[in-house]
Amino acid sequence: MAEVQKPVQAPQAKAANKDVNSNVRGIKNASIVILVCFILAVCIYLFVFGAGVNFKDGNNANAPLNLLGTVYKGGVIVPVLLTCLLTVIVLAVERWIALGRAAGAGNTTKFVANVKEALKKKDIAAAEELCRKQKGTVGAVVFATLQKYKEMDKDTVLEKEQKLTSIQQTLEEATALEMPSLQQNLPILATLTTLGTLIGLLGTVLGMIKSFQALSASGAPDSTELSTGISEALVNTAFGIATAAFALIAYNFYTNKIDNMTYAIDELGFSIVSTFAATH
């Protein structure tokens, strides 16, 4: 009995049926990043800031000779603040790479305009091809919605309102699946915006306590203790402000990028639903 051979799908057909994935990747376990940053911060504090060349007579118990030594005099709060600052830097770079991949190829505004033009011409195939070329989050969500569009176009059972609801639901589900990968690690940046300031304030208070203790000593105030307390207060204030400012800038910048993607998805989703409603 002759063997029946299955038809081989052409490469072009395979490419046409291939789904669009945004492929947004990032650091999923931020606790590892924080731990590594803490170890690095402690090493920097002890072996860079605390190096003997930064102090009189090579002893870090003496007065500092430069800025690095002054930072070392900031006390035990400095490694904690340095950990926060390093964490912000690492996560900011990580989000830059991840959201860069999520943005896809080409300009998002131009992509939205081209897809809307294809929808006006009722050319769903052209819109799908644009999504494949875009290779980003917006393209992935719109492609999934277009697949539902074609499915509802062939459906002869559901009412028109049910079909529109199904397309809208697909759009919302696809968007909800993409959002966690886009917003990953942003809550940590938002937390460090406040935490950096509070830890810096704690270090400032501890430094002022040391300063007042030096002033309250009997006889002449200990100038070394007084300067150490002031250094601790100012260094921690500076680190806290720097950490909070950098975290705030990074958080707002990446939130704005995500909002722009969301607006593009909403605009194209509305166009897809409107096109279906107008042609059925």
C-alpha positions in Angstrom: 0.0 0.0 0.0 1.5 3.3 -1.0 2.4 5.7 1.7 0.5 8.9 1.7 2.8 11.9 2.1 1.7 14.9 4.0 1.9 18.2 2.2 4.9 20.2 3.1 4.1 23.8 4.1 6.1 26.4 2.2 8.5 28.6 4.1 6.5 31.6 3.2 3.3 30.1 4.7 5.1 29.2 7.9 6.4 32.7 8.2 2.9 34.0 7.6 1.4 31.9 10.4 4.1 32.7 12.9 3.0 34.6 15.9 4.7 37.9 16.9 6.4 37.9 20.3 7.8 40.9 22.0 10.6 38.9 23.7 11.0 41.3 26.6 13.6 39.9 28.9 15.0 41.2 32.1 16.3 40.5 35.6 13.5 38.5 37.3 15.1 38.2 40.7 16.1 41.6 41.9 17.1 40.3 45.3 20.2 38.8 43.7 21.1 42.2 42.3 20.7 43.8 45.7 22.9 41.2 47.3 25.6 41.6 44.7 25.4 45.4 45.0 25.7 45.2 48.8 28.8 43.0 48.6 30.3 45.4 46.0 29.4 48.4 48.2 31.1 47.0 51.2 34.2 46.2 49.2 34.3 49.8 47.8 33.7 51.3 51.3 36.5 49.2 53.0 39.1 49.0 50.2 38.6 52.2 48.2 37.2 54.8 50.6 39.0 53.3 53.5 42.4 52.9 51.9 45.3 54.3 53.9 46.3 56.7 51.3 43.2 58.7 51.9 44.1 59.4 55.5 46.8 61.1 57.6 49.7 58.7 58.4 47.9 56.0 56.4 45.5 55.2 59.2 41.8 55.5 58.5 41.2 56.4 62.1 42.9 59.7 61.5 41.6 62.8 59.6 40.9 62.3 55.9 43.2 63.8 53.3 40.7 63.8 50.4 37.1 63.4 49.4 37.3 59.6 49.4 38.5 59.6 53.0 35.7 62.1 53.9 33.1 59.7 52.4 34.6 56.8 54.5 34.0 59.0 57.6 30.3 58.9 56.7 30.0 55.7 58.8 28.2 52.4 58.4 25.3 54.0 56.7 27.5 54.7 53.6 27.6 51.1 52.4 23.8 50.9 52.7 23.3 54.0 50.7 26.0 52.9 48.2 24.0 49.6 47.8 20.9 51.5 47.0 22.7 53.7 44.5 24.3 50.8 42.8 21.0 48.9 42.7 19.3 51.9 41.0 22.1 52.1 38.4 21.9 48.4 37.6 18.1 48.3 37.4 18.1 51.5 35.3 20.4 49.9 32.8 18.4 46.7 32.9 15.2 48.5 32.1 16.9 50.5 29.3 17.8 47.2 27.6 14.5 45.5 28.3 12.3 48.4 27.2 14.5 49.0 24.2 13.7 45.5 23.0 10.0 46.0 23.9 9.9 49.2 21.7 10.7 47.0 18.7 12.1 48.1 15.4 11.5 51.5 13.9 9.5 54.4 15.2 6.3 53.6 17.1 4.5 56.6 15.9 5.2 55.7 12.3 4.2 52.1 13.0 0.8 53.2 14.4 0.2 55.5 11.4 1.0 52.7 8.9 -1.2 50.1 10.7 -4.1 52.6 10.8 -3.6 53.2 7.1 -3.7 49.5 6.4 -6.9 49.2 8.4 -8.5 52.0 6.5 -7.8 50.0 3.3 -9.2 46.8 5.1 -5.8 45.2 4.4 -5.4 43.0 7.4 -2.6 41.0 5.9 -0.5 44.2 5.5 -1.2 45.2 9.1 0.0 41.7 10.2 3.1 42.1 8.2 3.8 45.5 9.8 3.5 43.8 13.2 5.9 41.1 12.3 8.5 43.7 11.2 7.9 45.8 14.3 8.8 42.9 16.7 7.9 44.8 19.8 5.3 44.8 22.5 2.9 47.0 20.5 3.3 44.7 17.5 2.7 41.6 19.5 -0.5 42.9 21.1 -1.9 44.3 17.8 -1.0 41.0 16.0 -3.0 39.0 18.6 -5.9 41.3 18.2 -5.8 41.0 14.4 -5.8 37.3 14.7 -9.0 37.5 16.7 -10.3 40.0 14.1 -9.9 37.4 11.3 -11.4 34.7 13.5 -14.5 36.8 14.2 -14.7 37.7 10.5 -15.2 34.0 9.6 -17.6 33.4 12.5 -21.2 33.0 11.5 -22.7 32.2 14.9 -22.0 35.1 17.1 -23.8 38.4 16.9 -21.9 41.6 15.9 -21.8 42.9 19.5 -20.5 39.6 20.7 -17.7 39.7 18.1 -16.7 43.2 19.0 -16.6 42.3 22.7 -14.5 39.3 21.9 -12.0 41.4 19.9 -11.8 44.0 22.7 -11.3 41.2 25.3 -8.4 39.8 23.3 -6.8 43.2 23.1 -7.1 43.6 26.9 -5.8 40.1 27.6 -2.8 40.6 25.3 -2.0 43.9 26.9 -2.3 42.5 30.4 0.1 39.7 29.5 2.7 42.2 28.3 2.5 44.7 31.1 4.2 42.7 33.9 7.4 42.3 31.8 7.4 46.0 31.0 6.9 47.1 34.6 9.3 44.6 36.1 11.6 46.1 38.7 10.1 49.5 38.4 8.4 49.2 41.8 11.9 48.7 43.3 13.1 52.0 41.7 10.0 53.7 43.1 10.8 52.3 46.6 14.4 53.4 46.4 13.2 56.9 45.5 11.8 57.2 49.1 14.1 54.8 50.8 17.3 56.5 49.7 16.1 59.8 51.2 15.1 58.2 54.5 18.3 56.3 54.9 20.3 59.4 54.1 18.3 61.3 56.7 19.1 58.6 59.2 22.8 58.9 58.5 22.5 62.7 58.8 20.8 62.4 62.2 23.5 60.0 63.4 26.2 62.3 62.3 24.6 65.3 64.0 24.3 63.2 67.2 28.1 62.6 67.1 28.7 66.3 66.5 26.6 67.4 69.5 28.3 64.8 71.7 31.6 66.3 70.7 30.3 69.8 71.6 28.9 68.7 74.9 32.2 67.1 76.1 33.7 68.7 79.1 36.5 71.2 78.4 37.4 72.1 74.8 35.4 70.3 72.2 37.1 67.4 70.4 37.6 68.9 66.9 38.2 65.4 65.4 35.0 64.0 66.7 33.2 67.2 65.7 34.5 67.0 62.1 33.7 63.3 61.9 30.1 63.9 63.0 29.7 66.7 60.4 31.3 64.6 57.7 28.9 61.7 58.5 25.9 64.0 58.3 26.9 65.7 55.0 28.1 62.5 53.3 24.9 60.6 54.0 22.8 63.5 53.0 24.6 63.7 49.7 24.3 60.0 49.0 20.7 59.9 50.0 19.8 62.8 47.7 21.8 61.3 44.8 20.1 57.9 45.2 16.6 59.4 45.4 17.2 61.8 42.5 18.6 59.1 40.1 15.8 56.6 41.1 13.1 59.2 40.5 14.5 60.2 37.1 14.8 56.6 36.0 11.3 55.7 37.3 9.6 58.6 35.6 11.6 58.1 32.3 10.7 54.4 32.0 7.1 54.9 33.1 6.7 57.5 30.4 8.1 55.0 27.8 5.6 52.4 29.0 2.7 54.9 28.8 3.6 55.7 25.2 3.4 52.0 24.3 0.1 51.7 26.1 -1.3 54.7 24.3 -0.2 53.2 20.9 -1.9 49.9 21.8 -5.1 51.7 22.8 -5.1 53.8 19.7 -4.6 50.8 17.4 -7.1 48.7 19.4 -9.7 51.3 18.9 -9.0 51.4 15.2 -9.3 47.6 14.9 -12.6 47.6 16.7 -13.9 50.5 14.7 -12.9 48.9 11.4 -14.7 45.7 12.3 -17.8 47.6 13.4 -17.8 49.6 10.2 -17.4 46.6 7.9 -19.8 44.1 9.5 
